[in-house]
Amino acid sequence: MSTRIVVVGGGTAGVRLAQRLPVTLLGEEPHAPYNRVLLADVLAGRYAPEVIALPAPLEPVRRGVRAVRIDRAARTVACEDGTTVGYDRLVLATGSNPVLPPLRGLRGSRLPSGVHPFRTLDDCLELRGLVRPGVRAVVIGGGLLGVSAARALAALGAEVVLTQQGERLMERQLDARASELLREHVESLGVEVHTECRVSGLRQEEGAVTAVELADGFVLDAGVVVLACGVRPRVGLARDAGLDVRRGIVVDDELRTSDPYVHAIGDCAEHDGRVYGLAGPALEQADALAELLLSETSGDRAATTVPEARPRPAYTGTRALTRLTLGGPEALDLAAFGEATPLPGDDVVQLTDATRRAYRKVVVRGDRLVGGVLLGDLAAVGALARAWEGDEALPPAPLLHLLTHDGGS
């Protein structure tokens, strides 16, 4: 009898697994599964929603079905529509929820009219319905998500203000110089940028947002507010089922939770103390789990043909690279990986081309490449990513070769 595999979550990780294995996929959203990375392009009007649809899985997705309870003893999943689905293996790919900041004027999960997170296709479509040329839009959060949202809103003709509580934009990925160049580019798109700026509250009239209040007393008029304050792993279903949950759902190298019949992958999973929250690791985890489940279902057959035991597939972590393309009269590409800020004793190579608005930097520790940032010119990113992901000793050559277009190959 075939193994019944149920996947909860129709995002990147869940769909990738469903493209490799026949599973029952429960997707909470009513839309066909889509590439969340491209949501900013949908908001900007560059792509229609159907263009960002993910390749179809092997079995049809049960859309608009929300899982509400796991019965681990009976191995069933109860859904909000009253149906129950049985499983032999359950895979939680529940993703993450947007972080709602503690602001005056925000109570619970019900948001004032004009205030939206930027996480789902519905968020994009609702924002597109609100934004017209000249509308004042304030984006709260200057990370990857906030910068993407600000760029998209500016493309729609909105008057955009981007607020960042930290010292610089995308401070988790970029060093000070790269962030400065990014800010210059974002401002060239017509976006007003405020860093070291803490938002304290929202003003409303008749349930609709009218302004954003800053901690220093300054007030920004706003007809639209986008909350881009990060995401938090969606772990409620797992926690209610009694699974081990810290920041995310804790998994081992087989992406198995504290219940041997339940796995977790993607944004909701915490492996070796780390929650990635990026598409690349989600895909790698889905592929690793697919190999593991395939090896289990074919284990008896393999045992009759191969005398020695074969090692079980395992997931040992991902070295995640961040890439972003910002549109405008002159598009800006950026990539960042690893540790962009050097420690004492590290070797650093930087190249800046002011005429081409290009910046390249790598950090080397001993004989290992540990991080880098590239803006404007990504010709060397492939070779750099391979050297970093492989974590192998660099050849004894001048460090400058790392930033040439062929990466020294």
C-alpha positions, 0 to 999 in steps of 0.5 A: 500500500502506498504511503499517504503523504499530506502537506499543509501549505501551498507555498514554495516549499510545499509545492516543490515537494508536491512536484516531486511526490504524489501528495495531498496538498492543502493550500489555504489561499484560493489562488493557484500556488505562486512565486512569492518572490515576484509579488513586488512585480505584480504590485508594480504592474510588471506581471499579471498574477497568473504569470507568477504561478508555480509549475503544477504539482503532480496532484491537484491542490486543494485550494482554500482549505485551512488546516485547523487541528492535527490529531497525532494519535489518529494521524489525521488533519482536521480542516476548517471546512469540516473535512478530515484528511488521514496521513501516514506522513505529515509535512508542515509547510505553513510558512510565516506570518507578517509581523505587525508592529506594536503601534498606536492605532493597531489592535489585534489582527484587524487593520484600519482601511488603507493599512496592509502587510505585504505578504500574499497575492491578495495583499498585492491586489488590494494595494493595487486597488488603492494606489493611484498616481499622487497617493501618499504611501508610507512603507514601514520597514527598510529591509528586503521586503520594504525596499521591494514594496517601496519600489513597486509603489513608486512605479505605480505613481504613488508618493512614497516614504520609506521609514527604517528604524535601523541605521541603514536599508537592508542592514541584515544583508548589506554593509554601510557602503552598499546600503548607501548606494542602495539608498541613492538608487531608491531615492532616484526612483522618487522615494523619500527615505528616512532611517533611524526613524521609529514609527509610534502610531497611526492616525485614523478617521472613520476607520481609515488611515490618514497619517503615520506618527513618528516617535519624534513627533513628526507626522507623515500624511498617508492614504496607504500604509504598508507594513513590511516589518519582517515575518515570523514562522507560522507555528500555531498548528504545530504548537497546538499539536504538542510538537517541539517549537522554539522560534520555528518548528524544530527539525533534525537532519531528516527534517523530522519534528519531535513526532517521527511521522511529522516533518516541517520544511520552509519558513516555518522550520527551525533546523540546527537553531536557524530559521531561514525565511528565504526561497533557496533554503525552502527549495533545498529542504523540500528536495532533501525531504523528497529524497528521504521519503523516496528512499524510504518507499523504495527501501525494500526494493533497494535492499534486495539489489544492493548488499551494503547499506546506503546512507540515508539522505540528510539536510545539513543546512543551506548557505543562502544568497540574497538577490534583488532587482530594483527597477526604474530608469536604470535598474539596479541588481544586488546580491549579498551572501554570508558575512559582509562585515569583516572581523579583525584579521579578515582580508577585504577586497573592494572595487567601486566604479562610480561611473557604472554605479557598481560596487563589489566587496568580498571578505576572506577569513584565512583561506575561506570566502566568508561573505560578499556584496555586489551592486550594479555588476553581478558578473562575478556572482556565480563564481563567488557563490560557488566558492562560498557555498563549497566552503573550500580553501581558496587557491593561493592567488591574489584576492583581486581575482575573486572580483573579476568577471570570471571569478578567477576560473 
